[in-house]
Amino acid sequence: MEVQTSDLKQVRKAAGLPQAQLAQLTGVSRQTIIATERGDYAPSVYLALRIARALDTTVEEIFSLQEESS
């Protein structure tokens, strides 16, 4: 299974938060937010919860699991 994070960027932008501010609110680097938005980094459950809380939404709205094609 693969974590899909494509909604993170849209939710972050809708909340009016720049990447740097989201990084500060969640205690990670801006590079971590960039990598997560690109799908290059799957955050831990703890980080996913912090991101959702900072964006006033749920983890399910931002992250989803996709079956990998064989």
Legacy VTK file of the C-alpha trace (Angstrom):
# vtk DataFile Version 3.0
C-alpha trace
ASCII
DATASET POLYDATA
POINTS 70 float
0.000 0.000 0.000
1.067 3.513 -0.710
0.192 6.669 1.214
-1.390 9.328 -1.001
-0.745 12.873 0.212
-2.009 14.824 -2.772
-4.705 16.512 -0.686
-2.219 18.001 1.784
-1.182 20.865 -0.486
-4.780 21.811 -1.309
-5.884 21.674 2.338
-2.846 23.689 3.445
-3.474 26.345 0.785
-7.189 26.497 1.644
-6.188 27.096 5.270
-3.966 29.968 4.118
-0.807 28.500 5.609
2.557 28.687 3.859
4.745 25.589 4.042
7.093 27.280 6.500
4.296 28.112 8.911
2.857 24.589 8.768
6.339 23.242 9.425
6.704 25.508 12.451
3.286 24.527 13.822
4.068 20.828 13.484
7.686 20.916 14.641
9.310 19.736 11.423
11.368 21.356 8.689
9.880 22.985 5.618
11.685 20.319 3.592
9.638 17.657 5.415
6.401 19.421 4.462
7.582 19.724 0.843
8.527 16.029 0.695
5.206 15.038 2.263
3.220 17.129 -0.222
5.126 15.554 -3.120
4.488 12.057 -1.779
8.214 11.447 -1.289
7.783 11.083 2.483
5.079 9.208 4.391
4.702 10.883 7.774
4.447 8.975 11.015
1.024 8.692 12.588
2.118 11.260 15.166
3.152 13.771 12.481
0.004 13.112 10.440
-2.074 13.908 13.530
-0.113 17.116 14.171
-0.564 18.205 10.543
-4.310 17.496 10.678
-4.652 19.414 13.933
-2.709 22.398 12.556
-4.995 22.437 9.504
-8.142 21.932 11.623
-9.143 18.793 9.736
-8.859 15.021 9.954
-6.016 12.752 8.943
-8.388 10.958 6.568
-9.070 14.167 4.664
-5.360 14.708 4.007
-3.913 11.203 3.731
-5.305 8.043 2.171
-4.034 4.581 1.359
-3.924 3.404 -2.233
-3.390 -0.154 -3.352
-0.214 -0.426 -5.394
-0.718 -1.854 -8.844
1.088 -5.116 -9.449
LINES 1 71
70 0 1 2 3 4 5 6 7 8 9 10 11 12 13 14 15 16 17 18 19 20 21 22 23 24 25 26 27 28 29 30 31 32 33 34 35 36 37 38 39 40 41 42 43 44 45 46 47 48 49 50 51 52 53 54 55 56 57 58 59 60 61 62 63 64 65 66 67 68 69
